[in-house]
Amino acid sequence: MKYTEEMSTKLNELLEKNYDAEKGYKKAAEIVDNSKLQQFFSQQAQNRYDFGHELKAEIRNFGETPDKGGSTTGSAHRTWMDIKSTFTSNDEEAILNEVQTGEEAAVNEYDEIINDTTLPPTTKKILTQQRESVRTALQSAKNFEAVVS
């Protein structure tokens, strides 16, 4: 496997997980009552949408085709989407807990790709910025959880 194929595979997996996170955040925004949480979840969904476009452009830079959506590797990352049972209970604290689990997994995945020594500088810059945004979202989720619990 050529480097570009391997890297585009990793970026496509990250893209799919961002699709999952976007959907999860949108769903969370729809069901919580707290307006500050709704705003937070909506903003994070938009961030993940934007991340997706950045990743698609980077994948195209490798001459590869970005995945269209819907995670095929998502079963491993469905911790994010395990929120479905939580959603039915409309338990804000439980939703925030699931968000934290998903975001911690995302940070780890970003770290793994960023630590690849063959990563081009442009890709590393994009992924580092996205990872920092995910870390901020993770901390915000923890702060919200402390308030709603």
Buried (B, 14 or more C-beta within 10 A) or exposed (E): EEEBEEBBBBBBBBBBBBBBBBBBBBBBBEBBEEEEBBEBBBBBBEBBBBBBEBBBEBBEBBEBEBBEEEBEBBEEBBBBBEBEEBBEEEBBEBBBBBBBBBBBBBBEBBEEBBEBEEBBEEBBEBBBEBBEBBBEBBEBBBEBBEEBE
